[in-house]
């Protein structure tokens, strides 16, 4: 009963100063909406990156020549990058029981010409096992086979972005393109894959046999990296250990000395991406939380002014029997009502804002019910916290002094 009566009095007090209440509510609306939108952007980015990492393939280990380090947020090779070669690929395939397949990689950007169109794109030399290891598929034509790799045939599989950059969308399978000054027959067009976890457009690539790439285009004998596929998920740790031990032995790396290669599992890449995403989400949430804090200060300012202007009202209520607890409850309810209404409207605005942002910018957003509950709960706590001081100040007013106030 006392709570119901206090709620009616609080509502009456807020309605008497509608504009002031609306401005205080607006601050909470902006803060809650900002928190929800920012967390949605962070969660969407996290899910997008995790999906791309899982899109690497199944049970994948990545062996990179040299030391792979994050520079400006992106993985880059440092140190000696000539330590992997095709003999390592053969040794891993034959001597590591936990390994099912190995796809070598060597790539370089080169000019490509088709008809009147030209572009610079990544030329990737690899083996016939690559589409199985990385789960790449052709939508037209086929991938090259082991005989074409062994014979260093001049055949190519083209990504969709390459076709767009060359100014053609028609079927090019069976036609000839020139990579550098070397003619290649197009035998397949890849299914679109999009941008990977490292920010590389996997459709802006042309795949050719690794022997062709090393001998006829790049004039190299070493590899950038290897995609190693374990036999199954349970064999991942065994495969990593076997590959590491074999490469250390083959490269004559003594005990206690660092490897001249970097081995990463999908789990390690996933963990690093999750840490980055969590930091990103925390940063965005903190920035948005400042808006919510500012909204709370708006409630504090309004309630302090309200107590000052309603001193006589407080005195009258005390004179007719209202207790300090009643006055405290009244002003706490006023502040909490402002924050709850602002939290509700802000939640709706935040959800709508996240959907609109995703539609307009194409950014992946994921609106989590937990984020909405968190923002709404924080808004309520802000109302109680920032309403507590003016409420206590009102409750402590001496009724005689309050009645004499003008």
N, C-alpha and C positions, 0 to 999 in steps of 0.2 A: 504493500500500500504506500509506504513512504517513498519507495523507488518510483512508483507510478506517478505520485504527486510531484516528485522532483523532476520527472521527465516532462510533465505538462508545463511546469514553471520554466524549465530550461528551453523548451520549444517556444514558449511565449516570448522569452527574452531574445531568442535568436530572430524570431519573426519581426520583432520591433526594430531590428537593425539589419534589414535584408541585404542591403548593398555591402555592408561590412562583412557579413557572413559569407556572401557569395565570393568576395575577394579572397577570404581565408580558405574557402573550399577550393577555389581555383588553384591556389598554391599546392594543395595536396593532390589535386587532379593531375597537374603537370608532373609532380614528383613521382606519383604512382605509375602514370603512363610511361614516363621516361624509364623507370626501373624495368617494367615489363617489356618494353620494346628493346632496350639494350640487352637484357638477358635473353630475349628471343633471338636477337642477332648473334650473340655469343654461342648459344646452344645450337642454332642452325649451322653456324660455321664449324662447330665441333662435329656435328653429325655428318656434315659434308666431307670433312677431312677424313673422318673414320671410315666412311663409306668408300672413299677413294683408296685408302690404304688396304682395305679388304679387297678392293678391286685389283690389287696387284696380282692376285691369283691365289691358289690354295697351297698352304704349307711351303711358303717361299722363304729362302734365305738370299740375301743380297751380299755378294762379295765384291768390294770395290778396291781397285788398285790404289795404293797410298793410304793416307789417313783421311777419313771423311770427318770434317768438322763443320759445325754450323757457323756460317759467316753472314751477318746481317739477317739472321733468321732462315737462311737457306743452306742446304748441305753443299759443301764444296770440297774437292779433293786437294790435299796439300801433300808435299813431300814427293817421293819417287812414285810416278804413276805409270811406270813401264814394267811392272813386276808380274803381271798376269799375261799368259799366252795360251795358245790352243793346246799345248802339251799339258798344261794344268787342267784344262777341260777334260781331256782324255783320261788323265790320271784320276780325277775325281769320279768320273763316270765308271771307271773300271775297278777302283780300289775302295770306294766308300759304299758299303752295303746299304746304308740308310738313305742313300740318294737315288731318286728315280730318274731324273733328267737334269741336264745342265744346258742353259742357253747363254752363249757368250755374246757380249755386246761391245761394239766399237762404233762410235758415231762422230760425225763432223758436219758442219753446215756447209753446203755447197750450192752454187746456182743450178737451177733446173729450168729447162725450156721444153715447152710443148706447143707446137704451132707458133702463134705470135705471142703467147703468154710466157712470162718468166717470173721466177720467184727464188728466194733463198730459203732453203728448208733443211731440216736435220735428216741426214742420210744414215741409216742405222744398219750396220752389218750384223747378222745373227745367224742362227742355225735353224733347221727345220723343226726343232723342238719348241721354238719360241711361242707359237700360237697356243700350244698345249700348256706350257708353263705359265704364261701370262694371260691365258684365256682370251686371246684375240681371235676374232672371226672375220672372214671375208663375206661381204654381202653380194659381191659379183666376182666371179673367177675363183682363184685358189691361191694358197700359199706355196712357196717353192718347196721341193722335197730334198732329201738327203743327197740324191745323185746330182742335183743342180748345185748344191753347196759344194760337194766334192769336186765337181767339174768347173767351179768358178764361173757359172753361167751368168750372163748379163740379163737377169730378169728382176722385176721390181713389183712391189705391192704398195699401193698409194693410199694415203689417208685423205679424208674428206676436205680438211682445211687446205691441203695442197691443191686439190682440184679447184677449190674456190679461188685460191690465190693465182692459179694459172688461168682463171677466167673461163673455166669450162665445167659443166655439170653433166655433160653427156658421157656415154660409156667410152672409156679410153682403153678398155681391155683389148689386147691385141695390137694396140698402137705403139709407137716408139716415142720415148721421151729421152732428152739428153741431160745427163747428170755430169756437170762440168762439161767436158767435150766428148764424153763416152755415151754411146747410144744404149738404151735398155728397153727391153720389151715389157710392157705392163701386163701382168698376168692376173692381177687381182686388185680389188678395191676393199679397204677395211671397213668394218662396221664402226660407226662413231663411238669413241670412248670418252671424249671430253678432256678436261684438265685434270692432271693427277695431283697427288698430295704435295708434290714439290712445286706446283704451279706451272708445270710444263704441259702444253697442249699436245696430247698424244695423237691427235689427228693431223698435226702438222709434221708428219714424218713419212719417209719412204724407206721401206725395208728391202734389203738386198742380201744375197748370200754372203756370209762372213768371209769366205775365201776371196770372193770377188771384191769386197770392200777393202780388204787388207792388201791384195796384190795389184788390183787394177785402178783403184781410186785413191786410197790413202797412202800407199807405199809404207805400210807399218807392219810390225810383227807382234805388237802387244795389244792388249784389250783394256777397255775402260772398266768393265765389270762383268760379273757372272750372275745370272739368275739360277739359283739352285733349288730344285723342287725335291722335298723329302718324300719318302714313300707314303707316309701318312702323318697325321698330327702327332701321334705318339712318338714318331721317329725324329721329330724336329730337333730335340736336344742332342740326340745321337748324331744326326747329320751335321749339326753345327760343330760338334767336337771332332768328328772324323775329318771334316773339311779343314778345320783349323790345324789339326795335327799334321795332316798330309801336306798342306801348303807350307807350314813351318819347316817341315823336313825337306821338301823340294827346294825351298828358297834358302836353305842352310842358315836358318835363324837359330842362334844359340839360346839356350835356356836363360831366362831373365831379360832377354832383349825384346823390344816391341816388334810386333808384326809389321811387315811392309804392305799390309792389306787391311781392310776393315770389313768385318762380317757383321751384318745386322739381320735380326729376325723380324718378322712382321710384328711380333709382340713388342719388341724394343722400339720399333718405329711408332707403333700404336701408343705405347707408354709416353714417348717423347711428345707426340702430337696431343695427347690428353693433357699433359702438363702445360703445354703452350696454350691450349684452348681454355683450360681452367684459369690460367693467369689472365688471358684475354677477357674472359667472362667476368672475372673479379674486377678487373680494371673498368670495364664498361659499367658494371653494377655499382661500383664505388662512385663513378662520375654521376650516374643517375641518382644515387643515394643523396648526393649533395643537394639536388633539386628538392628531394623529399624533406631534407633537413631545413632548407630555406622555407618550405611550406609550413613546417612546424614552428618556425620563428614567427611566421605570419599569424598563426593561431595564438602564440604567446602574446604578440603585440596587441591583437584584437581583444584578448581576454583581459589584459592589463588595463586597456582603455575602458573596457566594459565595466570592470570593477570600480574604476575611478568615477565613471559617469553615473553608476547606479548605487552610489554609497547610501543615499537616502532610502532607496528601495530595500537595501540590506538592513538598514537600521529599523525600518518598519517591520520587516519580517521577524527580526530578532525581538522587537518589542511585543509582537503578538504571539510569541512562544516558539519561534523557530530556533532550533539548536544550531550550534556551530557545525555539527555533522550534516545538518540539512543544507546549510549554505555551501559547505564544501562539496556535497553531493550535487547540488544544483549546477555549480560552475564546472565541475568535472564532467557532468553529463553534457553540458553545452559544448565543451572542447572536444569531447569524444564524439558527439553527434556530428560536428563539423568534419572531423577526420574520417569517420565512417562513411558519411555521404560522399566526401571527396575520394575516399578509397574505392567505393563502388563505381562512381562515375569514371575515375581514373583507370580502373580495371577494364571497363568497357572500351574506353578510348585507347588504352594500351593494346588490347587485342586487335581492335580495328586498325590501329596504327601499324602494328606488326604485319598484318595481312596486306595493307596498302603499300607499305615499304617494300615487301617482297615482290608485289606485283609490278611496282614502278621501276625498281632497280634490278630485279632478278636475283637479289641476294637471297640465299637460303635462310629462312627464319623458322624457328621451332618454338611455339608458345607452349610453355609447360604449365599445367595446372598448379604445380608446386610453386612456380615463380609468381603466379597470380595470388595464391594464398600467402606467400611470403610478403609480397608488396602490400597486400591488404592488411595483414597482421602488423607489419611495421607501421603502416599509416595509423592504425588504431593505437599502437603503443606511442606513436608520436603525439597523438591527441592527449592521451593520459599524461605523458611526460611533460609536455609544454603547457598543459592546462593545470598541472598540479600547483605550480607556484602562485598564479593569480587566484586559484580557488582557496588555497590556504590563507592568502592575504585577505580575501574577502571574509573567510570564516573567523579570522582573528580581529576583525573590526569591532571596536567597542560600540554597542548599540546607541549609547547616549551621544557619543561623538559623531556617529553616523547620522543620527537624526538632525543634528545641528548643521551638517554639511550642506553647502549650497551647490 
